[in-house]
């Protein structure tokens, strides 16, 4: 949620165009981190069986 808020605030306040890359990179890193955490959780659940 913070990534989307950062992007929205930047757009509303007229941030420079290059700041879009910071928002996109932050969002991409968050999605990759969530994917890895979900895989780790699934691996733990699978090992319990």
Secondary structure, 3 states (H helix, E strand, C coil): CHHHHHHHHHHHCCCCCCHHHHHHHHHHHHHHHHHHHHHHHHHHHHHCC
